[in-house]
Amino acid sequence: MTRDVSTRSADPAVSAAFAHLHAQARATLGSWHAPDERQDALRAAYLEHLHRHPDGVAKAGPPEHLTASCLVLSPDAEHVLLTHHRRARSWFQFGGHLDVGDVDLHAAATREAREESGIPTVTPAPVVVQLDRHILHGDFVHCREHLDVRFAAVLDRTSTPTTGEESLEVAWWPTSRLPQGTRAELGALVDAARLALDL
């Protein structure tokens, strides 16, 4: 049975360890100018979540928590580098949970992109391109819902990715032929990244 997060108590140790990320996330989202009403509604929902959960940026916090991710595009924005996630069994941008050592959301997205792509030069632009709240499907235990904060990076296709332990494969995909199953979500993210990065 799923625990009612409205009555749960935050772990003081987790809240203290992630206090800097909690504060930074509130500042980032508080100053972010959303591109449309739907994204602004998500921004408000994220801020409300953080207000209710002092540990809301931690995987060890509530089953619904913030994450950070990075979409990697080619310079012409015609290709995107994706990971075939081992647990979810679907193709996604790079991303995951925030770590205590991360300075902010952007640093978390950068770390995840470098770890999951195996390319140490991936550096997303320091601007949020999209928010996406989604229920998880696949082999997950504690996590139930991710409130993802998404960034984007531009990378030459000559960079060679490697497949890490969290992935089944890492590969470039044409943005005009994105993988089935996540096509609608990834297509919207590609469009948001192009707009934010003026590609």
Residue, then its C-alpha position, 0 to 999 in steps of 0.5 A: m500500500t502506498r504511503d500517504v505523503s500528506t501525513r509523512s514526516a520529513d527526515p531531519a537529517v535528509s532535510a539538512a543534508f539537502a537544504h542547499l539544493h532545496a533553497q536553490a531549487r526554490a530560487t531557480l523555479g521562483s525566478w524562471h519565466a515559463p514559456d506558457e501557462r501549462q509550464d507556469a502551472l507546473r512551476a507553481a506546483y513544484l514550488e508548492h511541493l517544495h514548500r510542503h516537503p523540506d526533503g522534496v529534492a531528495k530520493a530519500g524524501p517523499p516518493e514524489h521528488l525533484t530530479a534534473s535531466c539534460l537533453v543533448l542535441s547536435p549543433d543543427a538540432e537534427h539529432v539527439l543523444l539518448t539513453h535506453h534506460r535499463r529499469a524503465r526499458s525506454w529511451f530518454q534524455f540523461g538525468g536522475h536524482l540530485d546528489v548531496g554534492d551537487v551545487d544546484l539543479h544545473a550541476a545535477a543535470t551536468r553530472e547526470a549527462r556526463e555519467e550516463s553518456g560517458i562524455p566528460t565535456v557535456t555541459p548544458a546551458p544554464v537555463v531551464v528549458q522545460l518542466d515535466r511531472h511524470i509517474l514512473h513505470g518499470d522496475f522502481v521501488h521507492c520512487r513513484e513520481h518525478l518532478d523533472v527540471r530539464f536543461a539542454a546541451v549542444l554536442d558535436r556528433t563526433s563525440t563518442p558515447t559509452t554505455g554505463e550500467e544504468s543503460l542498455e544503449v546510448a545512441w544518436w537518434p534523428t529528431s524527426r524519427l524519435p523512438q516509439g513510446t516516448r516520441a510525444e514527450l521527447g518531441a515536446l522536449v526537443d521543441a522546448a530546447r530548440l526554443a530556449l537555446d535558439l537552435 
